[in-house]
Each structure stands twice: as structure tokens, then as C-alpha cells.
């Protein structure tokens, strides 16, 4: 079976570190596709109990776990209120 060109993950990643479930999902997508795009929501509001981490912090967290993988990209999706 041939690999897909792109796998897209839409997630919040509002934990202090990626969970085992996050890592399993990303690794599954890496195995199935040449490139993985992770889309993180971006509220643009102050930090709250439900949104305790800024999108920059979440991007850095993912980047640190997959530092040497040039096929994983992180983009932001602004909230459409």
C-alpha cells in the first residue's frame, strides 16, 4: 500500500506535554503519510482554565518532541467568532 502525501491532525494540545494518545496519533500519521500537518486552534484571548497555554507554547512543545523530523509541520487556525 502506498503512503498518503499528507495527514492532517486537528488538536488542542492543552497539556503540559503531549499525552501518549497524542504521540500515538502523530506516530500513526507519520507511518501512513509522507508529511504530517498539525493544526492547533488559536483563540487570541487571555489564558483561562479551559485554555491554559498559548498557541506559541503548544507549538514549542510539539517542536521539542519532534525536533529532528522535518516532515512534521505545525500551523495555527484562528478562532472564527
C-alpha positions as CSV (number, residue, x, y, z in Angstrom):
1,X,0.0,0.0,0.0
2,X,1.4,3.4,-0.9
3,X,1.7,6.2,1.6
4,X,-0.6,9.2,1.5
5,X,1.1,12.5,0.8
6,X,-0.3,14.4,3.8
7,X,-2.0,13.5,7.1
8,X,-3.8,16.3,9.0
9,X,-4.3,16.4,12.7
10,X,-6.5,19.0,14.3
11,X,-6.0,19.1,18.1
12,X,-5.8,21.4,21.1
13,X,-2.7,20.0,22.9
14,X,-3.7,21.8,26.1
15,X,-1.4,19.6,28.3
16,X,2.0,20.4,29.7
17,X,3.4,17.7,27.5
18,X,1.9,15.6,24.7
19,X,0.0,12.6,26.0
20,X,0.6,9.0,25.0
21,X,-2.5,9.4,22.8
22,X,-1.1,12.5,21.1
23,X,2.2,10.7,20.4
24,X,0.5,7.5,19.2
25,X,-1.7,9.6,16.8
26,X,1.3,11.5,15.4
27,X,3.4,8.4,15.0
28,X,0.5,6.6,13.3
29,X,0.2,9.5,10.8
30,X,3.9,9.5,10.3
31,X,3.7,5.9,9.3
32,X,0.8,6.4,6.9
33,X,1.8,9.7,5.2
34,X,4.9,11.4,3.9
35,X,4.1,14.6,5.7
36,X,2.1,15.4,8.8
37,X,0.3,18.8,9.4
38,X,-0.8,19.5,12.9
39,X,-3.3,22.3,13.2
40,X,-3.7,24.0,16.6
41,X,-6.6,26.3,17.4
42,X,-5.7,29.9,18.3
43,X,-8.2,31.8,20.4
44,X,-6.4,35.1,20.7
45,X,-7.9,35.6,24.2
46,X,-6.3,35.7,27.6
47,X,-5.4,32.4,29.2
48,X,-8.2,30.6,31.1
49,X,-8.8,27.4,32.9
50,X,-10.1,25.8,29.6
51,X,-7.2,27.4,27.6
52,X,-4.2,27.4,29.9
53,X,-1.5,27.5,27.2
54,X,-0.9,29.9,24.4
55,X,-0.5,28.6,20.9
56,X,3.2,29.6,20.9
57,X,3.8,27.4,23.9
58,X,1.9,24.4,22.4
59,X,3.9,24.8,19.1
60,X,7.2,24.8,21.0
61,X,6.1,21.7,23.0
62,X,5.4,19.8,19.8
63,X,8.5,21.1,18.1
64,X,10.7,19.8,21.1
65,X,9.2,16.3,20.8
66,X,9.8,16.1,17.0
67,X,12.8,18.3,16.7
68,X,14.6,16.2,14.1
69,X,11.6,15.4,11.9
70,X,11.3,17.8,9.0
71,X,8.1,16.1,7.8
72,X,6.0,17.4,10.7
73,X,4.6,20.9,10.4
74,X,2.5,22.9,12.9
75,X,0.1,25.6,11.8
76,X,-2.4,27.7,13.7
77,X,-6.1,28.1,13.0
78,X,-7.6,31.4,14.5
79,X,-10.9,31.2,16.2
80,X,-13.8,32.4,13.9
81,X,-16.1,34.2,16.3
